[in-house]
Amino acid sequence: MDERRRSPRHEVTEGVKGKVGASLEVRVLNISEHGILIESHMGLPPAGICELTVEAPGGEKMIRARVARCRARMVKGSNGKTTMIFHAGLEFFEEDADGLDIPELISEICVLKTPADQPGHGLNGIEHAV
């Protein structure tokens, strides 16, 4: 199958957190130059607009985004109980980035390797670890 994405996804380091709005805590799963995949315990309305704050090593980064999709999944926790989680794909508003450098954010929150470490495609010559 051909890749339909405009830019490659990069897996984030373990435990990158954020918030949608003032209170919905989320976990960042992956990021690209055009969007981000988050996980939460509440769904987000598709086509809705949200403000996502990502906790990066260089400080919090606020990003306005459109909810491209949101899907529910049932998962079994370590305690054996089944719970519902949501994966939401957010698309960045390029005109509203307010100077936020997405490649820099990717470098801060992702496990990256140089091309010499691993051949393939990457962001500005940088690749994510597999």
N, C-alpha and C positions, 0 to 999 in steps of 0.2 A: 504494500500500500504506500502511495506517495505521501510525504509529509505535507500537511495543509497549513501548518503554523507559519507565521511570518518570521518568527525568531525561535531559536532553540530554548528549551526549558533547562533550568539549572536547579539541581536539588540543593536545599538549604542545609546548613549544619543542624545538628540535633538541638531541639529546644528553642528555636526562634519563635518568639511570641509577638503578639500585637493586639490591637483593639479596633473594633469597628465602632465608630461613634465614641461615646464616653464610657460605655460599660461592657460591650460584648467582647469577651476575651476569645482570641483565636490563636491557632497555631499555623505558621506559614509552612506549606509543604514544598512548593517550588515557585520559581519566578523566571520571567523572561523579560526582554526589553519592552514588551507590549502588555504584559499582564502578570497575575499572581494567583496561585491556588492556595486557598486557606481552608482550615477545618474548624468547625465550631459546634456547639451543642444546640444552636438555633439556626433555622434557615433564614436566608436572605431573599427578598422578593426579586425574581428575575426582572431585568431592565431597570431596577432601582439604582439609585446613586448613593454611594456611601463614602465616608472618610475613613481610611485605614491608617492607623499609626503603627509602624513597625519598630520594634525595639532592636536597633542595630548597635554594634560596638562603638560606632562614632556618634551615637546619640539617636534619639527618636526621629523617624522620618515620617511625615504625613503625606499621604497620597490620596487624591480623589479618584474614584473609579466607578465604572458601571458594572453591575452584576450581570455577567454574560450568561451564567447558568448556576444552578444550585441543585444538588442531588442528595437525597437522604440515603444512609447506609445503616444497617443493623450490625453492631459489633459486640463481641463478648469480651467483657473486661477481665482483669486478673482475678477479680472476686467471683467470676463465673456468671455474673448477671449480664443480661443483654441490654444494651442501650442504643439509642439512635444518635448518630452524628451526621453532620452535613459538610459536604465539600462544595465550596463556592469558587467559581472561576471569575475573577475580576479583571476587567479590561481598563488599562490606564487611559486617562484623558491627557493626551499629549500637550494640548494647549493649556491645561491647568496644572502642569507639573511644578510650577513655581520655582524653576531652577533646580529641581531635584534631579540629580544625575543618576539615572537608573543603572547604567553599567557600574558606577561606583557602589551603589547599594548592593548589587549582585556580588561584587568583590568582597564586600563586608560580611554578608550573611551566608555565602555559599562556600563549599569545599571545592577549591579550584586547583587545577594543575596546569603547568605550562605545556605547550605543544611538545617539548622535548620529553616530557614525562609520559605522554599518551597521545598517539596520533588520532586525527579525526577533525570534526568541526567544532568550533567554539566561538565565544564572544570576544571579539577583538584579539584573537589568538590565545584566549584563555579557555580552558575546558573544565568541566566539573568532573569530580572523581566518580568512579562507578562503584 
